[in-house]
Amino acid sequence: MFLYNLRGFFDNPPALVAYLAAFLVAYVTGIAFHEFSHAWTANQLGDDTAARRGRLTLNPAAHVDPMGLLTLFLVGFGWGKPTPVNPYRLKNGVKRGNMLVALAGPLSNFVFAIIAAIPLRIGLVEPLHSFNDIANAGGSQIVGLFLVFIVFYNVLLGCFNLIPIPPLDGFKVAIGVLPDEMSRNLARLEPYGMGILMSLFVIGFVAPQFNILGWIIGGLTDQVFRMIGV
């Protein structure tokens, strides 16, 4: 999917470089902020497992999974290194503690997007309106291009992770907020979560008219973009 999007830039090397650079910066920093927030929240709640494994850092090298990044380039679906959490050490208990740690990831992406959008909203930088103009773009427009990508991919990352399908964060959030009996029933889906998720991706790819994930993510991102005001 990502490689497919690059086809339009093959005859414009400066645009190709700019697109790749902006995408990588947005994705890598978004993943780093997301996983760091999981680690920080778990540490605040009493579990230092991630901290002891060097994950309480914003250094992308600690959080980016090379295979997840490669898969993102090839098929449009990637991941970072999962943040290790021992739910039995969380102060708020397993159910609520897991929910808070899981929720911290997507919320951090929304916060990152809001911060990145501020220079764009107040006119401090000007976004690049077309990649065809990249060769003549000024410094402000280049910065604006990177900020637009950071806003877009962090909103996308946050919304995607809120989907209540394991192993996404939204699954643990749903279990944390639902009544005990309902959460126990939902938890039974965990062994099948990756299969469900990949099936939905395949269905959306081969039959776009049944792209359930696209409908969900599209609706969520539209709402978040409206709140951010970009």
GIRA-V580864 format. One record per pair of residues at least 12 apart in sequence whose C-alpha atoms are under 10 Angstrom apart, sorted by the first residue. I is the first residue (numbers start at 0). J is the second residue. If there is no record, write none. Layout:
<<I & J> <I & J>>
This chain:
<<0 & 70> <0 & 71> <0 & 72> <0 & 73> <0 & 74> <0 & 75> <0 & 76> <0 & 204> <1 & 70> <1 & 71> <1 & 72> <1 & 73> <1 & 74> <1 & 75> <1 & 76> <2 & 71> <2 & 72> <2 & 73> <2 & 74> <2 & 75> <3 & 72> <3 & 73> <3 & 74> <3 & 75> <4 & 72> <5 & 18> <5 & 19> <5 & 72> <8 & 130> <8 & 131> <11 & 130> <11 & 131> <11 & 133> <11 & 134> <12 & 133> <12 & 134> <13 & 130> <13 & 131> <13 & 132> <13 & 133> <13 & 134> <14 & 129> <14 & 130> <14 & 131> <14 & 132> <14 & 133> <14 & 134> <15 & 130> <15 & 133> <16 & 133> <17 & 130> <17 & 133> <17 & 134> <17 & 141> <17 & 144> <17 & 145> <18 & 130> <18 & 133> <18 & 144> <18 & 145> <18 & 148> <20 & 145> <20 & 148> <21 & 141> <21 & 142> <21 & 144> <21 & 145> <21 & 146> <21 & 147> <21 & 148> <21 & 149> <22 & 144> <22 & 145> <22 & 147> <22 & 148> <22 & 149> <22 & 151> <22 & 152> <23 & 68> <23 & 145> <23 & 148> <23 & 149> <24 & 145> <24 & 146> <24 & 148> <24 & 149> <24 & 152> <25 & 112> <25 & 145> <25 & 146> <25 & 147> <25 & 148> <25 & 149> <25 & 150> <25 & 151> <25 & 152> <25 & 153> <26 & 59> <26 & 63> <26 & 68> <26 & 71> <26 & 77> <26 & 78> <26 & 79> <26 & 148> <26 & 149> <26 & 151> <26 & 152> <26 & 153> <26 & 156> <27 & 58> <27 & 59> <27 & 60> <27 & 62> <27 & 63> <27 & 64> <27 & 68> <27 & 79> <27 & 149> <28 & 57> <28 & 58> <28 & 59> <28 & 62> <28 & 63> <28 & 108> <28 & 111> <28 & 149> <28 & 152> <28 & 153> <29 & 57> <29 & 59> <29 & 63> <29 & 79> <29 & 104> <29 & 105> <29 & 107> <29 & 108> <29 & 109> <29 & 111> <29 & 112> <29 & 149> <29 & 150> <29 & 152> <29 & 153> <29 & 154> <29 & 155> <29 & 156> <29 & 157> <30 & 57> <30 & 59> <30 & 62> <30 & 63> <30 & 64> <30 & 78> <30 & 79> <30 & 80> <30 & 104> <30 & 108> <30 & 152> <30 & 153> <30 & 156> <30 & 157> <31 & 54> <31 & 56> <31 & 57> <31 & 58> <31 & 59> <31 & 60> <31 & 61> <31 & 62> <31 & 63> <31 & 79> <31 & 80> <31 & 104> <31 & 108> <32 & 56> <32 & 57> <32 & 58> <32 & 59> <32 & 62> <32 & 103> <32 & 104> <32 & 105> <32 & 107> <32 & 108> <32 & 110> <32 & 111> <32 & 153> <33 & 57> <33 & 62> <33 & 79> <33 & 82> <33 & 101> <33 & 102> <33 & 103> <33 & 104> <33 & 105> <33 & 106> <33 & 107> <33 & 108> <33 & 109> <33 & 111> <33 & 153> <33 & 156> <33 & 157> <34 & 49> <34 & 54> <34 & 55> <34 & 56> <34 & 57> <34 & 59> <34 & 61> <34 & 62> <34 & 63> <34 & 79> <34 & 80> <34 & 81> <34 & 82> <34 & 83> <34 & 100> <34 & 101> <34 & 103> <34 & 104> <34 & 105> <34 & 107> <34 & 108> <35 & 49> <35 & 50> <35 & 54> <35 & 55> <35 & 56> <35 & 57> <35 & 58> <35 & 59> <35 & 61> <35 & 62> <35 & 82> <35 & 103> <35 & 104> <35 & 107> <36 & 54> <36 & 55> <36 & 56> <36 & 57> <36 & 82> <36 & 100> <36 & 101> <36 & 102> <36 & 103> <36 & 104> <36 & 105> <36 & 106> <36 & 107> <36 & 108> <37 & 49> <37 & 54> <37 & 55> <37 & 81> <37 & 82> <37 & 83> <37 & 84> <37 & 97> <37 & 99> <37 & 100> <37 & 101> <37 & 102> <37 & 103> <37 & 104> <37 & 105> <37 & 107> <37 & 168> <38 & 50> <38 & 52> <38 & 53> <38 & 54> <38 & 55> <38 & 56> <38 & 81> <38 & 82> <38 & 83> <38 & 84> <38 & 100> <38 & 101> <38 & 103> <38 & 104> <39 & 54> <39 & 55> <39 & 56> <39 & 100> <39 & 103> <39 & 104> <40 & 55> <40 & 89> <40 & 96> <40 & 97> <40 & 99> <40 & 100> <40 & 101> <40 & 102> <40 & 103> <40 & 104> <41 & 55> <41 & 82> <41 & 83> <41 & 84> <41 & 85> <41 & 86> <41 & 88> <41 & 89> <41 & 90> <41 & 96> <41 & 97> <41 & 99> <41 & 100> <41 & 101> <41 & 103> <42 & 55> <42 & 84> <42 & 88> <42 & 89> <42 & 100> <43 & 89> <43 & 90> <43 & 100> <44 & 86> <44 & 88> <44 & 89> <44 & 90> <44 & 91> <44 & 92> <44 & 96> <44 & 97> <44 & 99> <44 & 100> <45 & 85> <45 & 86> <45 & 87> <45 & 88> <45 & 89> <45 & 90> <45 & 91> <45 & 96> <46 & 83> <46 & 84> <46 & 85> <46 & 86> <46 & 87> <46 & 88> <46 & 89> <46 & 90> <46 & 96> <47 & 83> <47 & 84> <47 & 85> <47 & 88> <47 & 89> <48 & 82> <48 & 83> <48 & 84> <48 & 85> <48 & 86> <48 & 88> <49 & 81> <49 & 82> <49 & 83> <49 & 84> <49 & 85> <50 & 82> <50 & 83> <50 & 84> <51 & 83> <52 & 82> <52 & 83> <54 & 80> <54 & 81> <54 & 82> <54 & 83> <55 & 82> <59 & 79> <60 & 80> <61 & 79> <61 & 80> <61 & 82> <62 & 78> <62 & 79> <62 & 80> <62 & 81> <62 & 82> <63 & 77> <63 & 78> <63 & 79> <63 & 80> <63 & 81> <64 & 77> <64 & 78> <64 & 79> <64 & 80> <64 & 81> <65 & 77> <65 & 78> <65 & 79> <65 & 80> <66 & 78> <66 & 79> <66 & 80> <67 & 79> <67 & 80> <74 & 200> <74 & 204> <75 & 200> <76 & 197> <76 & 200> <78 & 156> <81 & 166> <82 & 100> <82 & 101> <84 & 97> <84 & 100> <85 & 97> <86 & 98> <86 & 100> <93 & 175> <94 & 171> <94 & 172> <94 & 174> <94 & 175> <94 & 176> <94 & 177> <94 & 179> <94 & 182> <95 & 171> <95 & 172> <95 & 174> <95 & 175> <95 & 176> <96 & 171> <96 & 172> <96 & 175> <97 & 168> <97 & 171> <97 & 172> <97 & 174> <97 & 175> <98 & 168> <98 & 169> <98 & 170> <98 & 171> <98 & 172> <98 & 173> <98 & 174> <98 & 175> <98 & 176> <99 & 168> <99 & 171> <99 & 172> <99 & 175> <100 & 168> <100 & 171> <100 & 172> <101 & 160> <101 & 161> <101 & 167> <101 & 168> <101 & 169> <101 & 170> <101 & 171> <101 & 172> <101 & 173> <101 & 175> <102 & 157> <102 & 160> <102 & 161> <102 & 168> <102 & 169> <102 & 170> <102 & 171> <102 & 172> <102 & 173> <102 & 175> <103 & 157> <103 & 168> <103 & 172> <104 & 156> <104 & 157> <104 & 160> <104 & 161> <104 & 168> <104 & 169> <105 & 153> <105 & 154> <105 & 155> <105 & 156> <105 & 157> <105 & 158> <105 & 159> <105 & 160> <105 & 161> <105 & 168> <105 & 169> <106 & 153> <106 & 154> <106 & 157> <106 & 158> <106 & 160> <106 & 161> <107 & 153> <107 & 154> <107 & 157> <108 & 149> <108 & 150> <108 & 152> <108 & 153> <108 & 154> <108 & 155> <108 & 156> <108 & 157> <108 & 158> <108 & 160> <109 & 150> <109 & 151> <109 & 152> <109 & 153> <109 & 154> <109 & 155> <109 & 156> <109 & 157> <109 & 158> <109 & 223> <109 & 224> <109 & 227> <110 & 150> <110 & 153> <110 & 154> <110 & 157> <110 & 227> <111 & 149> <111 & 150> <111 & 153> <111 & 154> <112 & 146> <112 & 147> <112 & 148> <112 & 149> <112 & 150> <112 & 151> <112 & 152> <112 & 153> <112 & 154> <112 & 155> <112 & 157> <112 & 223> <112 & 224> <112 & 227> <113 & 149> <113 & 150> <113 & 153> <113 & 154> <113 & 223> <113 & 224> <113 & 226> <113 & 227> <113 & 228> <113 & 229> <114 & 146> <114 & 149> <114 & 150> <114 & 227> <115 & 143> <115 & 145> <115 & 146> <115 & 147> <115 & 148> <115 & 149> <115 & 150> <115 & 151> <115 & 153> <116 & 143> <116 & 146> <116 & 147> <116 & 149> <116 & 150> <116 & 151> <116 & 227> <116 & 228> <116 & 229> <117 & 146> <117 & 227> <117 & 228> <117 & 229> <118 & 142> <118 & 143> <118 & 146> <119 & 142> <119 & 143> <119 & 144> <119 & 146> <119 & 147> <119 & 228> <119 & 229> <120 & 227> <120 & 228> <120 & 229> <122 & 143> <123 & 139> <123 & 143> <124 & 138> <124 & 139> <124 & 140> <124 & 141> <124 & 142> <124 & 143> <124 & 144> <124 & 146> <125 & 137> <125 & 138> <125 & 139> <125 & 140> <125 & 141> <125 & 142> <125 & 143> <125 & 144> <125 & 146> <125 & 147> <126 & 139> <126 & 140> <126 & 141> <126 & 142> <126 & 143> <126 & 144> <126 & 145> <126 & 146> <126 & 147> <127 & 139> <127 & 140> <127 & 141> <127 & 142> <127 & 143> <127 & 144> <127 & 145> <127 & 147> <128 & 140> <128 & 143> <128 & 144> <129 & 144> <130 & 144> <147 & 229> <150 & 224> <150 & 227> <150 & 229> <151 & 220> <151 & 224> <151 & 229> <153 & 220> <154 & 216> <154 & 219> <154 & 220> <154 & 221> <154 & 223> <154 & 224> <154 & 227> <155 & 216> <155 & 217> <155 & 219> <155 & 220> <155 & 221> <155 & 223> <155 & 224> <156 & 216> <156 & 220> <157 & 169> <157 & 216> <157 & 219> <157 & 220> <157 & 223> <158 & 215> <158 & 216> <158 & 217> <158 & 218> <158 & 219> <158 & 220> <158 & 221> <158 & 222> <158 & 223> <159 & 212> <159 & 213> <159 & 215> <159 & 216> <159 & 217> <159 & 219> <159 & 220> <160 & 216> <161 & 173> <161 & 216> <161 & 219> <162 & 196> <162 & 212> <162 & 215> <162 & 216> <162 & 219> <163 & 185> <163 & 192> <164 & 185> <164 & 188> <164 & 189> <164 & 191> <164 & 192> <164 & 193> <164 & 195> <164 & 196> <165 & 185> <165 & 186> <165 & 188> <165 & 189> <165 & 190> <165 & 191> <165 & 192> <165 & 193> <165 & 194> <165 & 195> <165 & 196> <166 & 189> <166 & 190> <166 & 191> <166 & 192> <166 & 193> <166 & 196> <167 & 192> <167 & 193> <167 & 196> <170 & 182> <170 & 185> <170 & 186> <170 & 188> <170 & 189> <170 & 192> <171 & 185> <171 & 186> <171 & 189> <173 & 185> <173 & 186> <174 & 186> <196 & 212> <199 & 211> <199 & 212> <199 & 213> <200 & 212> <200 & 213>>
